[in-house]
Amino acid sequence: MSRSRAVRWIVVAGLAAVAAQGTALAADPVRLTRPVQATIDDLAPSRTYTAPSLVVDPEDDDVMFAATAELRSRTCRLLRSNDAGLTWRLLDALPSPTSYPFCSTSSGMLTQTPLAFGRDRTLFYAMSGWDTQDGGPGGSVSVILARSTDRGASWSSAVVRDARGKTGPQTENHSAVAALAVDTRAAGQDVVYVGWRAGYPQAAPFPGGLRAHRPPLVAVSTDGGKTFGEPVDVSSFYKRTSTSPTGAELPLGMGFTAPSLAVDGQGALYVAYPAAAAAAFPSTVPPDKLPMVLAKSTDRGKTFTVTEIGEPLAHNEGVQILKWTPHGGEQGTLHLIYEDKPDQTDRSADRDIYYRRSLDSGTTWTTPQKLNDDDPRELRVQVTPNISVTPDGRIDAAWWDFRNDPGTFVNDVYMATSQDNGATWGANVRITDRSIDRKLGVWSNGFDIRQPPGLASTAKVTTVAWDDTRLANAVTEGQDVFVRAAQFEAFGAESSTAVPYAIAATGGLALAGLVLLLFGRRRLAGSPVLPPTDRAESLSAS
């Protein structure tokens, strides 16, 4: 076969593959793009990024943002994609104010960098804040809200809670900021809610000598995030107590808890958190005494009414995500996802991912549905879930999953989808293309800095982001942000991402044919031109 005929054959085959991809999309609702290294702009060998929070521009589905903490420099960063997550840019502007330049903390399972959009495309970014004078992450840690009106090119900021200068029993060491919600329907300006787990390391002990006092706090801004009032201890509205091993009566909710926030269409604020006693461990309160709590406020966080969500939880670590959507009826739907293992008493054993919903503003809830579909006899662990909902009502859930772990401490990200407002869920989809080696990096590896996988959903795609160690080694011990999209719709000709996504899904055959057609077998001058989705694999191979 002549070279010209071979080239034509490759081009035809590549274009046919693209066409076949479009046909396959119509038959199979999920197609995965090739993973990309979102933090490719950072060339430092020791770069160490957390799993990011993701949001979609409310006026342009192709524009996405990812907020992540870079742990070596201790700074919060923002990534932006203009092509629905296919390529990413690490923006130069730092959201932290110069007086509180550092944001990373030892967060356990908590979110460090929640993002949310307000009206007029204002982007809000909540984070911890401290400087060396504050004593580092173990010292006085404040809470900061940054906002940008130019898609992350510049930032202004407000101190949500200032811990600086407090000493003795007044010392405040606030944990990683867990939640951010914005009421864009309020008259005048956005109402912004920031939630976190407080810390008072030198506070007077409770009866019996128990010290841990880490209640869920919520601070409110009624002027679009410019100023905040005093934070409210949501657990103070929950009057249930429990007897500690010392015989002391202790309030539930004052222990190792963090809130998740959601705002409904009428402006009501919902706060979900697991109850816990002051010492935060099962020696204080038996696991079957710890329910999930829902607090609701209709006066912008001044007061709350508190209910318990169903039966008590057996194995919750304060990792839950609450979302509200207008679908499901006049009151919309509250969606709750969390980890639990109700049929086990060993808290160190297996965990599963559960979902439940409420169609009546939290008054009643459905029976918990287990979302992970691995073999329960193998006791593989699933933890730290996230949930995202599209404007048209599709629900996506993602979590860390150890079902492929052969005992070498690796995990993956898996996803499940509901097309009927959470009534039923489809089969699990493995998002990661290779298991993540957790012997490298900081994910529960000496530092225990981990948070849910990033998740953002549009009608066309669900974008999932995670921290990955594939480009690290035992010397660098780094982590990158990797991103992959699950494609639910074939892109039309009007979409700027139609061709790149087709190329990513078919392995670049069409592009390879075009390159051969134009250049034959000549060596290209300079660096080879690769499709964006090939960049991560090129780096890992070099």
C-alpha positions in Angstrom: 0.0 0.0 0.0 1.4 3.4 -0.9 2.0 6.0 1.8 -0.7 8.3 0.4 -3.3 5.5 0.4 -2.2 4.6 4.0 -2.6 8.2 5.1 -6.1 8.4 3.6 -7.1 5.1 5.2 -6.0 6.4 8.7 -7.9 9.7 8.2 -11.1 7.8 7.1 -10.7 5.4 10.0 -10.2 8.2 12.5 -13.3 10.1 11.2 -15.3 6.9 11.3 -14.2 6.4 14.9 -15.5 9.9 15.8 -18.8 9.2 14.0 -19.0 5.8 15.8 -18.4 7.6 19.1 -21.4 9.9 18.5 -23.6 6.8 17.7 -22.3 5.0 20.8 -23.2 8.0 22.9 -26.8 7.8 21.9 -26.9 4.1 22.9 -24.8 4.3 26.1 -25.4 7.3 28.3 -21.9 7.4 29.8 -18.6 7.8 28.0 -15.4 8.8 29.9 -12.9 11.2 28.5 -9.1 10.7 29.0 -7.9 12.0 32.4 -6.0 15.3 32.3 -3.5 16.8 34.7 -5.2 20.0 35.7 -2.1 21.2 37.6 0.2 20.9 34.6 1.2 24.6 34.9 3.0 23.9 38.2 6.5 22.5 37.5 7.7 22.2 41.1 8.6 18.5 41.6 7.3 18.6 45.2 3.9 20.1 44.3 1.2 18.7 46.6 -2.4 19.5 45.8 -5.6 18.5 47.6 -8.7 17.2 45.8 -10.5 20.3 44.7 -13.9 21.8 44.9 -15.6 22.3 41.5 -18.2 24.7 40.3 -19.7 25.5 36.9 -20.3 29.1 35.7 -24.0 29.6 35.9 -24.0 31.4 32.5 -21.7 29.2 30.6 -21.5 25.4 31.1 -18.1 25.2 29.4 -16.5 27.4 32.1 -15.5 25.5 35.3 -13.5 26.4 38.3 -11.5 24.2 40.7 -10.3 25.4 44.2 -7.5 23.5 45.8 -4.9 23.9 48.5 -1.2 23.5 47.6 0.2 22.0 50.8 3.9 22.7 50.4 3.4 26.4 49.9 0.3 26.3 52.2 -1.6 28.5 49.8 -5.0 28.2 48.2 -5.2 28.3 44.4 -7.8 28.5 41.7 -7.9 26.6 38.4 -10.1 27.5 35.4 -11.3 25.6 32.4 -12.9 27.2 29.4 -13.7 24.0 27.6 -15.8 21.9 30.0 -12.8 20.5 31.9 -10.8 19.4 28.9 -7.9 21.7 29.7 -7.1 23.8 32.8 -5.1 26.8 33.7 -3.6 27.6 37.1 -4.5 31.2 37.8 -1.9 33.6 39.2 -4.0 35.6 41.6 -4.2 34.1 45.1 -7.6 34.3 46.9 -6.1 34.7 50.4 -5.5 38.2 51.7 -1.8 39.2 52.3 -2.4 39.5 56.0 -3.6 35.8 56.1 -1.5 34.3 53.3 -1.7 30.6 54.3 -4.8 28.5 54.2 -4.0 24.8 54.5 -4.8 22.9 57.7 -4.7 19.2 58.8 -8.3 18.7 57.7 -9.0 15.1 58.3 -11.9 14.3 56.0 -13.1 17.9 55.6 -13.3 20.2 52.6 -10.7 22.9 52.7 -11.7 25.1 49.7 -15.5 25.3 49.1 -16.6 27.4 46.1 -20.0 28.9 45.2 -21.5 31.4 42.7 -23.6 34.4 43.6 -25.5 36.7 41.4 -23.8 38.5 38.6 -21.3 35.7 38.3 -19.6 36.6 41.5 -17.4 33.7 42.6 -17.0 33.0 46.4 -14.1 31.1 47.8 -14.1 30.1 51.6 -10.9 29.0 53.3 -8.9 29.0 56.5 -6.5 31.9 57.1 -3.3 32.3 59.2 0.3 33.6 59.1 3.5 32.6 60.9 2.6 34.9 63.8 -0.5 32.9 64.5 1.5 29.7 65.2 0.7 27.7 62.1 -2.1 25.3 61.5 -2.0 24.3 65.2 -2.3 27.9 66.4 -4.8 30.6 65.9 -6.6 29.8 62.6 -9.1 32.3 61.2 -11.9 31.9 58.6 -11.7 33.9 55.3 -14.1 34.5 52.4 -12.7 35.7 49.1 -14.8 36.9 46.2 -14.0 37.6 42.5 -16.1 39.4 39.9 -13.6 38.7 37.0 -13.5 34.9 36.9 -10.6 34.6 39.4 -8.3 37.2 37.8 -8.4 39.3 41.0 -9.9 38.9 44.5 -11.2 40.9 47.4 -11.7 39.3 50.8 -13.4 39.5 54.2 -12.4 38.0 57.5 -15.4 35.8 58.5 -14.0 34.9 62.0 -10.8 36.5 63.3 -8.9 34.2 65.7 -5.7 36.4 65.7 -4.6 37.7 69.1 -6.8 35.5 71.2 -5.0 33.7 74.1 -5.8 31.4 76.9 -9.3 30.0 77.1 -10.3 32.4 74.2 -7.9 30.8 71.8 -9.6 29.7 68.6 -8.2 27.1 66.2 -10.9 26.7 63.5 -10.8 23.6 61.4 -10.9 23.6 57.6 -13.9 25.4 56.2 -16.4 22.7 55.5 -19.3 24.5 53.6 -20.4 27.5 51.7 -23.9 28.4 50.5 -25.3 31.5 48.8 -28.9 32.7 48.7 -29.0 34.6 45.4 -32.8 35.2 45.6 -32.7 37.4 48.6 -33.7 41.0 48.0 -30.8 43.4 47.6 -27.6 41.5 47.8 -26.5 37.9 48.1 -26.8 36.3 51.6 -23.6 34.3 52.1 -23.3 31.4 54.6 -20.0 30.0 55.7 -19.8 26.8 57.9 -16.9 25.2 59.7 -16.0 23.1 62.7 -14.8 25.3 65.5 -11.9 24.6 67.9 -11.2 25.9 71.4 -8.0 24.0 72.4 -7.6 25.8 75.8 -11.2 26.1 76.8 -12.2 24.9 80.3 -12.9 21.1 80.3 -16.4 19.6 80.5 -17.4 17.7 83.6 -15.3 14.6 83.9 -12.3 16.3 82.3 -13.4 16.0 78.7 -11.9 18.8 76.6 -12.9 18.4 73.0 -15.3 21.2 72.1 -15.7 21.5 68.3 -19.2 22.5 67.5 -20.5 23.4 64.0 -20.5 27.1 63.5 -22.2 29.2 60.8 -21.5 32.8 60.0 -23.8 35.0 57.9 -23.2 37.9 55.5 -26.2 39.9 54.3 -24.2 42.3 52.1 -22.8 39.9 49.5 -19.9 38.6 51.5 -18.3 42.0 52.5 -18.9 41.7 56.2 -20.0 38.9 58.6 -21.8 38.8 61.9 -20.8 36.7 64.9 -20.9 33.0 64.1 -23.8 30.9 65.5 -23.2 27.6 67.3 -25.8 25.5 65.5 -25.5 22.7 68.0 -26.7 25.0 70.8 -30.2 24.5 69.4 -30.0 20.7 69.8 -31.0 20.0 73.4 -30.4 16.2 73.5 -27.7 15.0 76.0 -26.0 11.8 76.7 -24.2 10.3 79.7 -20.4 10.0 79.4 -18.4 7.2 80.9 -17.6 9.5 83.9 -21.4 9.9 84.6 -21.5 13.5 83.3 -24.5 14.7 81.2 -23.0 16.1 78.0 -24.8 17.9 75.1 -24.6 16.1 71.8 -23.3 18.1 68.9 -20.4 19.7 70.7 -17.8 17.1 69.6 -16.0 16.2 66.4 -18.6 17.6 63.9 -18.6 19.7 60.8 -21.6 21.2 59.0 -22.9 20.9 55.5 -25.1 23.8 54.2 -27.9 24.2 51.7 -30.4 27.0 50.8 -33.8 26.3 49.3 -35.9 28.3 46.9 -37.5 30.3 49.7 -34.3 31.3 51.3 -34.4 28.8 54.2 -31.0 27.6 55.4 -30.4 23.9 56.2 -27.4 22.6 58.2 -26.7 18.9 58.3 -24.2 17.4 60.8 -23.7 14.2 62.8 -24.3 14.5 66.5 -21.3 13.6 68.7 -20.5 14.0 72.4 -17.8 16.3 73.7 -14.9 13.8 73.5 -15.9 12.8 69.9 -15.1 9.1 70.3 -17.3 6.0 70.8 -15.9 5.6 74.4 -18.0 8.7 75.2 -21.3 7.8 73.5 -22.2 4.4 72.0 -22.4 4.6 68.2 -26.1 3.8 68.2 -26.7 7.0 70.0 -25.4 9.3 67.3 -28.0 10.5 64.8 -27.6 12.8 61.8 -29.0 16.2 62.7 -30.8 18.7 60.4 -31.1 22.3 61.6 -33.3 24.7 59.7 -33.4 28.4 59.9 -35.9 30.8 58.3 -34.4 33.9 59.8 -31.0 33.9 58.1 -29.2 31.8 60.7 -30.3 33.6 63.8 -32.3 30.7 65.2 -32.7 27.0 64.2 -35.2 24.3 64.6 -33.6 20.9 64.9 -34.7 17.4 63.9 -33.0 14.0 63.7 -32.7 12.4 60.3 -34.0 8.9 60.7 -32.3 6.2 62.8 -28.9 6.8 64.5 -25.7 6.3 62.5 -23.2 3.6 63.3 -20.1 4.8 61.5 -20.1 8.4 60.4 -17.0 10.6 60.6 -18.6 13.9 60.0 -18.5 13.5 56.2 -21.8 14.4 54.7 -22.9 16.6 51.8 -26.4 18.3 51.7 -27.9 19.7 48.5 -31.2 21.3 47.6 -32.8 21.3 44.2 -36.2 22.6 43.0 -37.2 19.2 41.5 -39.5 16.7 43.2 -42.5 18.9 44.2 -43.5 22.3 45.5 -40.9 22.2 48.2 -38.1 20.8 46.1 -35.8 18.1 47.3 -33.1 17.9 49.9 -30.4 15.4 48.9 -28.1 13.9 51.6 -25.1 11.6 51.0 -22.8 10.2 53.7 -20.8 7.2 54.8 -22.0 4.6 57.3 -22.0 0.9 58.1 -25.2 0.2 60.0 -24.8 -3.6 60.3 -21.3 -3.5 61.8 -20.1 -2.6 65.3 -16.4 -2.4 64.6 -15.8 1.3 63.7 -12.5 0.5 62.1 -14.1 -1.9 59.5 -15.8 -1.4 56.2 -17.8 1.7 55.2 -20.4 2.2 52.5 -21.9 5.2 50.8 -25.6 6.0 51.6 -28.1 8.4 50.1 -31.5 9.6 51.2 -33.8 12.5 50.3 -36.6 14.6 51.7 -39.4 16.1 49.6 -40.9 18.0 52.5 -38.1 20.4 53.6 -36.6 17.8 55.9 -39.7 16.7 57.8 -39.5 13.1 56.6 -36.7 11.2 54.8 -36.5 8.1 52.6 -34.9 4.9 53.7 -31.1 5.0 53.2 -30.0 3.6 49.8 -26.5 2.1 49.6 -24.8 3.4 46.4 -21.7 1.4 46.1 -22.4 -2.0 44.3 -19.2 -3.9 45.2 -19.3 -7.4 46.7 -20.2 -6.8 50.4 -18.5 -10.0 51.4 -15.1 -8.5 50.6 -15.6 -5.7 53.1 -13.9 -3.1 50.8 -14.0 0.5 52.2 -15.9 3.4 50.5 -15.5 6.8 52.2 -15.8 10.6 51.9 -18.6 11.1 49.3 -19.7 14.1 47.3 -22.9 14.9 45.4 -23.8 17.2 42.5 -27.1 18.0 40.8 -27.7 19.4 37.3 -30.3 22.1 36.6 -32.4 19.5 34.8 -32.4 17.2 37.9 -29.7 14.5 37.2 -27.9 13.6 40.4 -24.3 12.4 40.4 -22.4 11.0 43.4 -18.7 10.2 43.7 -16.5 8.8 46.5 -13.1 7.3 47.4 -13.3 3.5 46.8 -10.9 0.7 47.9 -12.6 -2.2 46.1 -9.5 -2.6 43.9 -7.0 -2.5 46.7 -5.0 -5.8 46.9 -3.6 -4.8 50.3 -1.1 -2.3 49.0 -3.1 0.8 50.1 -4.4 2.2 46.8 -7.8 3.6 46.0 -10.0 4.9 43.2 -12.8 7.3 42.5 -16.2 5.7 41.7 -19.4 7.4 40.6 -23.1 6.6 40.5 -25.9 8.5 38.8 -29.7 8.9 39.3 -31.9 10.1 36.4 -35.1 10.2 38.5 -34.4 12.7 41.4 -32.7 10.0 43.6 -35.4 7.4 43.4 -33.1 4.9 41.7 -29.4 4.8 41.0 -27.4 3.3 38.1 -24.4 1.0 38.3 -21.1 2.3 39.6 -18.6 3.7 37.1 -14.9 3.7 37.8 -13.6 7.2 37.1 -9.9 6.8 37.8 -8.1 5.1 35.0 -5.5 3.7 37.4 -5.6 3.2 41.1 -3.9 5.9 43.2 -0.9 4.9 45.3 -1.6 6.2 48.7 1.8 5.3 50.1 2.8 8.5 48.4 1.4 11.9 49.3 -0.6 13.0 52.3 -3.9 11.2 51.8 -4.4 9.5 55.2 -0.6 8.9 55.2 0.9 10.5 58.2 -1.0 13.8 57.7 -4.6 12.7 57.0 -5.3 15.6 54.7 -8.1 14.5 52.4 -11.4 15.7 51.2 -14.2 14.5 48.9 -13.5 14.2 45.2 -14.4 17.3 43.3 -17.7 17.0 41.4 -19.5 19.4 39.0 -22.5 18.4 36.8 -24.0 19.9 33.6 -26.6 18.4 31.2 -23.7 17.2 29.0 -21.0 16.1 31.4 -20.1 15.3 34.9 -16.6 16.5 35.7 -14.8 14.6 38.5 -11.5 15.8 40.0 -9.2 14.1 42.5 -5.7 14.3 44.0 -3.4 11.8 42.3 0.2 10.6 42.9 1.0 9.0 39.5 3.6 11.6 38.7 5.2 11.5 42.2 7.9 9.2 43.7 9.3 8.4 47.1 11.4 11.6 47.0 8.9 14.2 45.9 5.8 12.6 47.6 3.7 15.0 45.6 0.1 15.1 44.4 -1.5 16.6 41.3 -5.1 17.3 40.5 -6.4 15.1 37.8 -9.8 15.6 36.0 -12.0 13.3 34.0 -15.5 13.8 32.5 -18.4 11.4 32.1 -20.2 12.4 29.0 -24.0 12.1 29.0 -24.8 13.8 25.7 -23.2 13.9 22.3 -21.9 17.4 21.7 -23.5 19.2 18.8 -21.7 21.1 16.1 -22.4 24.4 18.0 -20.3 23.2 20.9 -16.7 24.4 21.1 -15.8 21.1 22.9 -17.4 18.8 20.4 -14.2 17.9 18.5 -11.8 17.7 21.5 -14.1 15.4 23.4 -14.6 13.2 20.4 -10.8 13.0 20.0 -10.4 12.2 23.7 -12.9 9.4 23.7 -11.6 7.8 20.5 -7.9 8.0 21.4 -7.0 10.7 19.0 -7.3 8.6 15.8 -8.7 11.4 13.7 -6.1 13.8 14.8 -3.3 11.3 14.1 -4.6 10.8 10.6 -4.7 14.6 9.9 -1.2 15.0 11.2 0.1 12.2 8.9 -1.8 13.7 6.0 -0.2 17.1 6.5 3.3 16.1 7.4 3.8 12.5 6.3 6.6 11.0 8.1 8.6 14.1 8.5 9.9 14.9 12.0 8.0 17.9 13.4 10.2 20.8 14.4 10.2 21.6 18.2 8.0 19.9 20.7 5.3 17.5 19.4 1.8 18.9 19.3 -0.5 16.7 21.4 -4.2 16.9 21.9 -4.9 18.3 25.4 -6.0 15.0 26.8 -2.7 13.4 25.9 -0.6 15.8 28.1 -0.8 13.8 31.3 0.2 10.5 29.7 3.0 12.2 27.9 4.4 13.6 31.2 4.0 10.3 33.0 5.9 8.5 30.3 8.8 11.0 30.3 
